[in-house]
């Protein structure tokens, strides 16, 4: 009986010692970069305003004109299936678009490295990278990648209610001098 107690005590002591020695380390993160590029060529108003948020941080609103790029860095856990989600809202003369960008450590294969590129074009938001494809139905065990420009989200046209709210907001922020000039122009037209 005494021998069994000493074995149990030794096991308990070793468990406590191991808990002190072993500590929970922080997970290793893989560095990622998301890049947005404005490619709104051939439009009268090519400017785009966008904002992205993730669980870690919220990026401020950015205004971009054609050929302008904006990128930001963040970390994704190297091991496991943890996902970093960015929710982005885009506003342009073409309308609005809401895009959800999910990033895993395995995304490097689709992005061509640690830089994921998105293009803002007149018909919507595009992912510029690679896609996995299988060369034949019977050869499902062979995976290949090929370059792709994939439409992620098309523009949604502005609703009349949104346009009216924007006009009201724009008119309320204009200086009084501009409003008086508009009244004079209306009188001249009569």
N, C-alpha and C positions, 0 to 999 in steps of 0.2 A: 504494500500500500504506500509506504514511504517512497519507494522507488518511482512509482507512478506519479506522485506529486512532484518530485524533483524533475522529472521529464517534462511535465506540464509547465512548471515554473521556468525551466530553461527555454521551452518553446515560446512562452509568453515574453520573456526577456528578449529573446532574439527578434521577435516581431516588433517590439518597441524600439530596439536598436535599429532595425532596418527602416522603420518609419522615420526615424530621425535622420538617417543617412540618405535615404531616397527622398528627393524633393521634386515637386511638380515644376518642371521647367516650362517657360512660355514656348508656344509653338513657333516654328520657323515659318516666316512669311516669304512668299515669292513676290518680287516687285513687279508690278504691272503699270502700264501707262495707257490711258484712253486718249485718243486724239480725234477732235472734230474739225473737219475742213469744210469751209463754205465754197460750194461749186455752183452757185446760183447765177450762171452766166446767161446773158441775153434777156434779162428782166429789167423793167423800168425801175423797180425797187428791189434790189438784190439783198438788202440787209436782212439778217436773221438774228433774233434774240433767243437765247436759250439758257436753261438752268438745270443742273443735275444735283440730285441728293442721294446720299447713301446712308446706311445706318451709322457710319463713322462721322461723316461731315456733310455739310451742305455747301455747295459752291455757289457763289453769287451769280447774278444774271450777267451774261456776256453778250455783247453786240458784235457781230462779225460781218464783214463785207467780203466779196469774192476773193479767193486765194488766201484768206486769213485762216490760220490754224490756232487752235487752243488745245492744250493737253494738260493732264494732271496725273499724278502718281498715287498709287495706293497699294496695299499689300493684300495678298490672298494666301490663306494657309496652304503650305506646300503639300501636306499629306491629308488624306481624307476627302470628304465630299462637301466641304464648306463652300458656300457660294457668297460672293459679294454682289449685291444688287444695287444698280444705279437707276433711279427713275428720272428721266429727262423730259422736260417740256420745251417744245420749240414753237416760236411764233414768227411768222413771216407774212409777206403780202399774199402768199399762196394759201395761207390758212394756219392751222395748228396741228401739231403732232405730239403724241405722248409715246415715248419709247422706254422700255424696260430692258436694261443691259445686264445680263447675268454673266459673271466671270468665275470660273473654276481654275484650279491649277492646270487642268488638262486643256484649257483654252489656248495655251501657247501654240498648239498644233494648228488650230484654226486661224490664229492671228498671224502666224509666221514669225513667232518670237514673243517677246513681252510687250509689244506695242500693238494695240487693237485700234484699227482705223475705221472711222465712220465719216461718210460724205453727206453733206446737205445739198440736195439737188432740187431743181424746179418741180419734180414730181414726188419727192419724198425724201426720207432718210435711208441711206444705204449702208450696209456692212461691207467693207472692202477687205477681203482676206481670202480664206480657203474653205472649201467644203470637202467632206469625205464622200467618196463614191465607190461603188463596187462595180468592177468591169463586166461581170456576167452574173446572171441569176444563180448559176450553179457554183460560182466561185465566191460565196459569201465570206469566206475566211480571208480573202485578199482585200485590203483596204488601200485606196489611193486617195491623194488629195489633189485638187485642181483649184486654180484661182477663180474667184467669183466676186461679182458686184451684186449683192442681193438686196432687194427692196425690203426693208424691215417694217417701215410704216409710211403709207402715203399721207399726203396733206389732207386734212379735213377742212373744207371751206368754212369761212367765217359765217356764223349765223347772223341774221338781221339784228337780233337782240345784242349779240356781242359787239357788232359794229356800232350800234346806237350808244352802247355804254362807253366804247372807246372814244367816240365823237364827243360825248358829254364830258368825259374826263379831259380830253384835249382842250375843249373850249373853256373849261373851268380853270385850267392852268395857264392859259394865255394871258399876257398883260392886257390891261384895259385899253391901251392905245391901239392894239391890233383889232379889238372888238369895235372901237369907234370907226376905224378905217373901213371895216366890213360894212358898217351901217351907211357910211358915205358912198361906198361903191354901189350898194343896193339902191340908194336914192338917185345916183347918176344913171343907173340902168332904166329907171322909170321914165 
